[in-house]
Amino acid sequence: MNNLEQFRQEVAIWLESNCPEAMRTPMKDEGDAYWGGRNPEMNHPDQKVWADRMGERGWTAPEWPAEYGGGGLSKDQAKILREEMRRIGARSPLESFGISMLGPALLKYGSEEQKREHIPKIVKGQIRWCQGYSEPDAGSDLASLKTRAEDQGDHYLVNGQKVWTSYADKADWIFCLVRTDASGTKHDGISFLLFDMASKGVEVRPIKLISGRSPFCETFFDDVIVPKENLIGEEGRGWSIAKYLLTHEREMISGQGLSSSGVRLGQVAIDSIGCDANGQLNDTFLRHDVAQLELDELVFGATMQRVSDETKAGQGLGEAASIFKYYGTELNKRRWEIMMAVVGENALGWEGETNNDGETARTWLRTKGNSIEGGTSEVQLNVIAKRVLGLPS
């Protein structure tokens, strides 16, 4: 038996002993996702149990260095862990912008003190993070941001506004782009700060979306005091950190192209429409659309896995993340367009137990934002053309 086979056996035994049965069922809605933080919200107490157990081993971030609380696993070992989790139907133990976005940036640009202060808390889900990037006049043109941080000696004084701040009303801390120097080009003079959302002068207002829910917020800063030690990297050099973090955000968002509900669209279609004597979906046109989507999901998943296997541990996908972000979000939008057609008039219900509080319609509407957040599909195509394909401007 080689080392990887032995590791697989050890992982399988540990998961069987430590993953609660309640965490081996597909997530039904957003409430089944566990985000951790100071005041964690959960539908079931085993959500925290599962996250705590995985966090203690560092397996919420399996490839991060063990010295900062990560799992310290190799790419092959991390892949085995994911495979064994899928085998028993284990849910992701922790949803976290700290893991998917901030952590990689801290590991690359943070000081030793900053890594030791923040990384272990991210791994264990002790702090919930939000992202302060977009502003009312700085969306796709993010470098035009105006939120400013004035040097006050031992601290900065932050004033300004952010918008589309996902879950800012639930987050404990924010990683935020601010302007510390307005004298140069717009890309210069941007700095990357971390600060507590409980700080005096921080105000959050949820934004209700077309889906009827409010995951996004407006965030206002009025003379917020931020200690100098919360500056990541060099002052005025935050744009490089911002771009690096965006590649990880886009990689995270691209995962929406992979069905994670545990229920195949084809089965939903058969349950809703029925099948003929040959076991085929009765609606010929929908049968084609469902089959094509499921094939595309398989190909997309295999391609993401192949590219991930080819990258170095902890390096992410780089500019290629734009390819996956573009395709994954467009695929997710198509999935829910077909889902609406499959479920038919029953998908139009907005509330009530019969319609699962309108989950189908609300999710369909929410997917319209997938191709905007993290950089619009049009921006991604420009990035792909210029930075991946090397086409002339």
C-alpha positions as CSV (number, residue, x, y, z in Angstrom):
1,M,0.0,0.0,0.0
2,N,1.4,3.4,-1.0
3,N,1.2,6.5,1.1
4,L,-1.8,8.0,-0.8
5,E,-3.8,4.7,-0.4
6,Q,-3.1,4.7,3.3
7,F,-4.1,8.4,3.5
8,R,-7.4,7.6,1.7
9,Q,-8.1,4.9,4.2
10,E,-7.4,7.2,7.1
11,V,-9.5,10.0,5.7
12,A,-12.4,7.6,5.0
13,I,-12.3,6.3,8.6
14,W,-12.1,9.8,10.1
15,L,-15.0,11.1,7.9
16,E,-17.2,8.2,8.8
17,S,-16.6,8.8,12.5
18,N,-16.8,12.6,12.5
19,C,-19.2,13.8,9.8
20,P,-22.7,14.0,11.4
21,E,-25.5,12.1,9.5
22,A,-27.4,15.4,9.2
23,M,-24.4,16.8,7.2
24,R,-24.6,14.0,4.7
25,T,-27.7,15.3,2.9
26,P,-27.9,17.8,0.1
27,M,-28.4,21.4,1.1
28,K,-32.0,22.5,0.6
29,D,-31.6,26.2,0.7
30,E,-29.2,29.1,1.7
31,G,-29.9,28.4,5.4
32,D,-28.2,25.0,5.1
33,A,-24.9,26.8,4.3
34,Y,-22.8,27.5,7.4
35,W,-20.8,30.7,7.4
36,G,-19.4,30.8,10.9
37,G,-18.5,34.1,12.5
38,R,-19.1,35.6,16.0
39,N,-22.8,35.0,15.8
40,P,-23.3,32.0,13.5
41,E,-26.7,31.3,11.9
42,M,-27.7,27.7,11.3
43,N,-30.7,25.5,10.6
44,H,-29.2,22.6,12.5
45,P,-26.7,22.4,15.4
46,D,-24.6,19.8,13.5
47,Q,-23.6,22.5,11.0
48,K,-21.3,24.0,13.7
49,V,-20.2,20.6,14.9
50,W,-19.1,19.6,11.4
51,A,-17.3,23.0,10.8
52,D,-15.6,22.8,14.1
53,R,-14.3,19.3,13.5
54,M,-13.0,20.1,10.1
55,G,-11.6,23.4,11.2
56,E,-9.6,21.7,14.0
57,R,-7.8,19.6,11.4
58,G,-7.4,22.5,9.0
59,W,-9.5,20.7,6.4
60,T,-11.7,23.7,5.7
61,A,-8.6,25.0,3.9
62,P,-6.7,21.7,3.3
63,E,-3.8,23.0,1.2
64,W,-3.0,26.0,3.3
65,P,0.2,25.8,5.5
66,A,-0.3,23.9,8.7
67,E,1.8,26.6,10.6
68,Y,-1.2,28.9,10.1
69,G,-3.9,26.4,11.0
70,G,-4.4,25.0,7.5
71,G,-4.4,21.3,6.6
72,G,-0.9,21.3,5.1
73,L,-2.1,18.7,2.6
74,S,-0.5,18.1,-0.9
75,K,-2.7,18.6,-4.0
76,D,-3.1,14.8,-4.2
77,Q,-4.1,14.5,-0.6
78,A,-6.6,17.4,-0.9
79,K,-8.1,15.8,-3.9
80,I,-8.6,12.5,-2.0
81,L,-10.2,14.4,0.8
82,R,-12.7,15.9,-1.6
83,E,-13.4,12.6,-3.2
84,E,-14.0,10.9,0.1
85,M,-16.4,13.7,1.2
86,R,-18.3,13.3,-2.1
87,R,-18.4,9.5,-1.5
88,I,-20.4,9.9,1.7
89,G,-22.3,12.9,0.5
90,A,-20.7,15.3,3.1
91,R,-21.5,18.9,2.8
92,S,-19.0,21.7,2.6
93,P,-18.3,22.4,6.3
94,L,-17.8,26.1,5.9
95,E,-18.8,28.8,3.3
96,S,-16.3,31.7,3.7
97,F,-15.1,34.7,1.8
98,G,-12.1,34.4,4.1
99,I,-11.2,31.1,2.5
100,S,-12.2,31.7,-1.1
101,M,-10.9,35.3,-1.4
102,L,-9.0,36.9,1.5
103,G,-7.0,34.0,2.7
104,P,-5.0,33.5,-0.5
105,A,-4.2,37.2,-0.6
106,L,-3.1,37.2,3.0
107,L,-0.8,34.2,2.4
108,K,0.8,36.0,-0.6
109,Y,0.9,39.6,0.6
110,G,0.4,39.6,4.4
111,S,3.1,40.0,7.0
112,E,4.0,37.1,9.3
113,E,2.0,38.8,12.1
114,Q,-1.0,39.3,9.9
115,K,-1.0,35.7,8.8
116,R,-0.8,34.4,12.3
117,E,-3.5,36.7,13.5
118,H,-6.1,36.1,10.8
119,I,-5.5,32.8,9.0
120,P,-6.3,30.5,11.9
121,K,-9.6,32.3,12.6
122,I,-10.5,32.1,8.9
123,V,-9.8,28.3,8.9
124,K,-11.9,27.7,12.0
125,G,-14.7,30.0,10.8
126,Q,-14.4,32.3,13.9
127,I,-14.6,35.5,11.8
128,R,-17.0,36.1,9.0
129,W,-15.7,38.4,6.2
130,C,-17.2,40.7,3.6
131,Q,-15.6,42.4,0.6
132,G,-15.5,46.2,0.2
133,Y,-14.7,46.7,-3.4
134,S,-17.6,48.2,-5.6
135,E,-18.8,51.7,-5.1
136,P,-21.8,53.6,-6.7
137,D,-19.4,55.2,-9.3
138,A,-16.8,52.4,-9.4
139,G,-18.2,49.1,-10.5
140,S,-16.6,47.6,-13.6
141,D,-14.2,50.5,-13.5
142,L,-13.2,49.6,-9.9
143,A,-10.0,51.6,-10.0
144,S,-12.1,54.8,-9.9
145,L,-13.0,54.2,-6.3
146,K,-13.2,57.2,-4.0
147,T,-13.5,55.8,-0.5
148,R,-10.5,57.5,1.2
149,A,-8.2,56.6,4.1
150,E,-6.4,59.6,5.6
151,D,-3.1,59.0,7.4
152,Q,-3.5,60.1,11.0
153,G,-0.2,58.9,12.3
154,D,-0.8,55.6,14.0
155,H,-4.1,55.0,12.2
156,Y,-6.2,55.8,9.1
157,L,-9.5,57.6,9.1
158,V,-11.8,56.0,6.5
159,N,-14.7,57.8,4.8
160,G,-16.8,56.8,1.9
161,Q,-19.3,54.2,0.6
162,K,-19.3,50.7,-0.8
163,V,-22.2,49.0,-2.6
164,W,-23.2,45.4,-3.4
165,T,-21.3,44.4,-0.2
166,S,-22.5,40.7,0.1
167,Y,-23.7,39.9,3.6
168,A,-22.2,43.0,5.1
169,D,-25.0,43.0,7.6
170,K,-23.9,39.6,8.9
171,A,-20.1,40.0,8.6
172,D,-17.7,40.6,11.4
173,W,-14.8,42.1,9.4
174,I,-14.3,43.6,6.0
175,F,-11.4,43.6,3.5
176,C,-11.6,46.9,1.8
177,L,-10.1,48.9,-1.0
178,V,-9.4,52.6,-0.1
179,R,-7.7,55.5,-1.7
180,T,-4.7,56.7,0.3
181,D,-3.2,58.9,-2.4
182,A,-5.2,60.8,-5.1
183,S,-2.2,62.5,-6.8
184,G,-1.2,59.8,-9.2
185,T,-3.0,57.6,-11.8
186,K,-6.2,56.0,-10.6
187,H,-4.6,52.6,-10.2
188,D,-1.9,54.1,-7.9
189,G,-2.7,55.3,-4.5
190,I,-5.1,52.4,-3.7
191,S,-4.5,50.5,-0.5
192,F,-5.9,47.3,1.0
193,L,-7.2,47.5,4.6
194,L,-8.8,45.1,7.0
195,F,-11.1,46.4,9.8
196,D,-13.9,45.4,12.2
197,M,-17.5,46.0,11.0
198,A,-18.3,46.8,14.6
199,S,-16.1,49.9,14.5
200,K,-17.7,53.2,15.3
201,G,-18.8,54.9,12.1
202,V,-19.7,51.8,10.0
203,E,-23.3,51.7,8.8
204,V,-24.9,48.9,6.8
205,R,-28.2,49.0,4.8
206,P,-29.4,45.8,3.1
207,I,-30.6,46.1,-0.5
208,K,-33.6,44.0,-1.5
209,L,-33.1,42.3,-4.8
210,I,-35.6,41.2,-7.5
211,S,-35.6,37.8,-5.8
212,G,-37.1,39.4,-2.7
213,R,-34.0,38.7,-0.6
214,S,-31.3,41.0,0.6
215,P,-27.8,39.4,0.5
216,F,-26.3,42.6,-0.8
217,C,-25.9,45.8,1.2
218,E,-24.8,49.5,1.0
219,T,-22.0,50.1,3.4
220,F,-21.1,53.6,4.7
221,F,-17.9,54.7,6.5
222,D,-17.9,57.9,8.6
223,D,-14.6,58.7,10.2
224,V,-13.9,55.0,10.9
225,I,-10.6,54.5,12.8
226,V,-8.4,51.7,11.3
227,P,-5.1,50.8,13.0
228,K,-2.0,51.0,10.7
229,E,-1.2,47.4,11.4
230,N,-4.3,46.5,9.4
231,L,-2.8,47.6,6.1
232,I,-1.9,44.6,3.9
233,G,1.1,45.1,1.7
234,E,2.5,48.5,0.9
235,E,0.5,51.7,1.1
236,G,-0.7,52.7,-2.3
237,R,0.1,49.3,-3.8
238,G,-3.2,47.7,-3.1
239,W,-4.3,47.3,-6.7
240,S,-2.0,44.3,-7.2
241,I,-3.6,42.7,-4.2
242,A,-7.0,43.5,-5.5
243,K,-6.4,41.9,-8.8
244,Y,-4.9,38.8,-7.3
245,L,-7.9,38.4,-5.0
246,L,-10.3,38.9,-7.9
247,T,-8.9,35.8,-9.6
248,H,-9.8,33.8,-6.6
249,E,-13.2,35.4,-6.4
250,R,-13.9,34.5,-10.0
251,E,-12.7,31.0,-9.4
252,M,-15.2,30.7,-6.5
253,I,-18.1,32.2,-8.5
254,S,-17.3,29.8,-11.5
255,G,-18.3,26.9,-9.2
256,Q,-21.9,27.9,-9.8
257,G,-21.6,26.2,-13.1
258,L,-21.5,22.9,-11.3
259,S,-24.8,21.5,-9.9
260,S,-24.3,21.3,-6.1
261,S,-27.9,20.4,-5.0
262,G,-27.3,16.6,-5.3
263,V,-30.4,16.4,-7.5
264,R,-30.0,16.0,-11.3
265,L,-32.0,18.3,-13.5
266,G,-33.0,15.3,-15.6
267,Q,-34.7,13.7,-12.5
268,V,-36.5,16.9,-11.7
269,A,-37.8,16.9,-15.3
270,I,-39.0,13.3,-15.1
271,D,-40.8,14.0,-11.8
272,S,-42.5,17.1,-13.2
273,I,-43.3,16.0,-16.8
274,G,-43.2,12.3,-16.8
275,C,-41.6,9.9,-19.2
276,D,-42.7,7.6,-22.1
277,A,-42.7,3.8,-22.3
278,N,-39.0,3.9,-23.1
279,G,-38.2,5.9,-19.9
280,Q,-37.5,9.1,-21.9
281,L,-38.7,12.5,-21.0
282,N,-42.0,13.2,-22.7
283,D,-41.1,16.6,-24.0
284,T,-38.7,16.2,-26.9
285,F,-37.3,19.7,-26.9
286,L,-36.8,19.8,-23.1
287,R,-35.2,16.4,-23.3
288,H,-32.5,17.8,-25.6
289,D,-32.0,20.9,-23.5
290,V,-31.6,18.9,-20.3
291,A,-29.3,16.4,-21.8
292,Q,-27.1,19.1,-23.3
293,L,-26.9,21.0,-20.0
294,E,-25.9,17.8,-18.1
295,L,-23.2,17.0,-20.7
296,D,-21.9,20.6,-20.4
297,E,-21.8,20.3,-16.6
298,L,-19.8,17.2,-16.8
299,V,-17.4,18.7,-19.3
300,F,-17.0,21.9,-17.3
301,G,-16.4,20.0,-14.1
302,A,-13.8,17.8,-15.8
303,T,-12.0,20.8,-17.3
304,M,-12.0,22.7,-14.0
305,Q,-10.5,19.6,-12.3
306,R,-7.9,19.1,-15.0
307,V,-6.7,22.8,-14.9
308,S,-6.7,22.7,-11.1
309,D,-4.5,19.5,-11.2
310,E,-2.1,21.3,-13.5
311,T,-1.7,24.4,-11.3
312,K,0.7,24.6,-8.4
313,A,-0.7,24.2,-4.9
314,G,-2.2,27.4,-3.6
315,Q,-1.6,29.4,-6.8
316,G,-5.1,29.5,-8.1
317,L,-6.1,29.7,-11.7
318,G,-4.7,33.2,-12.4
319,E,-6.1,35.0,-15.4
320,A,-7.7,31.7,-16.6
321,A,-10.2,32.2,-13.8
322,S,-12.0,34.6,-16.1
323,I,-12.7,31.8,-18.5
324,F,-14.3,29.7,-15.8
325,K,-16.1,32.6,-14.3
326,Y,-17.7,33.5,-17.6
327,Y,-18.7,30.0,-18.6
328,G,-19.7,28.9,-15.1
329,T,-22.1,31.8,-14.5
330,E,-23.6,31.6,-18.0
331,L,-24.1,27.9,-17.5
332,N,-25.8,28.5,-14.2
333,K,-28.2,31.0,-15.8
334,R,-29.1,28.4,-18.5
335,R,-29.6,25.7,-15.9
336,W,-32.3,27.8,-14.1
337,E,-33.9,28.9,-17.3
338,I,-34.4,25.2,-18.1
339,M,-35.5,24.5,-14.5
340,M,-38.3,27.1,-14.9
341,A,-39.4,25.5,-18.1
342,V,-39.3,22.0,-16.5
343,V,-41.3,22.9,-13.4
344,G,-43.7,25.0,-15.4
345,E,-46.5,27.0,-13.7
346,N,-45.6,25.5,-10.4
347,A,-42.3,27.4,-10.6
348,L,-44.1,30.7,-10.5
349,G,-45.3,30.5,-6.9
350,W,-43.7,33.1,-4.7
351,E,-44.4,31.9,-1.2
352,G,-46.1,29.1,0.7
353,E,-45.1,25.5,1.5
354,T,-46.4,24.1,-1.8
355,N,-43.9,26.2,-3.7
356,N,-41.1,25.9,-1.1
357,D,-41.5,29.7,-0.6
358,G,-40.8,30.3,-4.3
359,E,-37.3,28.8,-4.2
360,T,-37.3,28.0,-7.9
361,A,-38.4,31.4,-9.0
362,R,-36.2,33.3,-6.5
363,T,-33.1,31.3,-7.5
364,W,-33.8,31.8,-11.2
365,L,-34.1,35.6,-10.7
366,R,-30.9,35.6,-8.5
367,T,-28.9,33.9,-11.2
368,K,-29.3,37.0,-13.4
369,G,-26.7,38.7,-11.1
370,N,-24.2,35.9,-11.5
371,S,-22.9,37.4,-14.8
372,I,-22.5,40.8,-13.1
373,E,-20.8,40.1,-9.8
374,G,-17.1,39.5,-9.7
375,G,-16.8,41.3,-13.0
376,T,-19.4,41.3,-15.8
377,S,-19.3,38.7,-18.6
378,E,-18.3,41.5,-20.9
379,V,-15.3,42.4,-18.7
380,Q,-14.3,38.7,-18.5
381,L,-14.4,38.4,-22.3
382,N,-12.0,41.4,-22.5
383,V,-9.7,39.9,-19.9
384,I,-9.7,36.6,-21.8
385,A,-9.0,38.3,-25.1
386,K,-6.1,40.5,-23.8
387,R,-4.5,38.5,-21.0
388,V,-5.2,34.9,-21.9
389,L,-5.2,34.9,-25.7
390,G,-2.9,37.9,-26.1
391,L,-5.0,39.6,-28.7
392,P,-4.3,43.3,-29.5
393,S,-6.4,46.0,-27.9
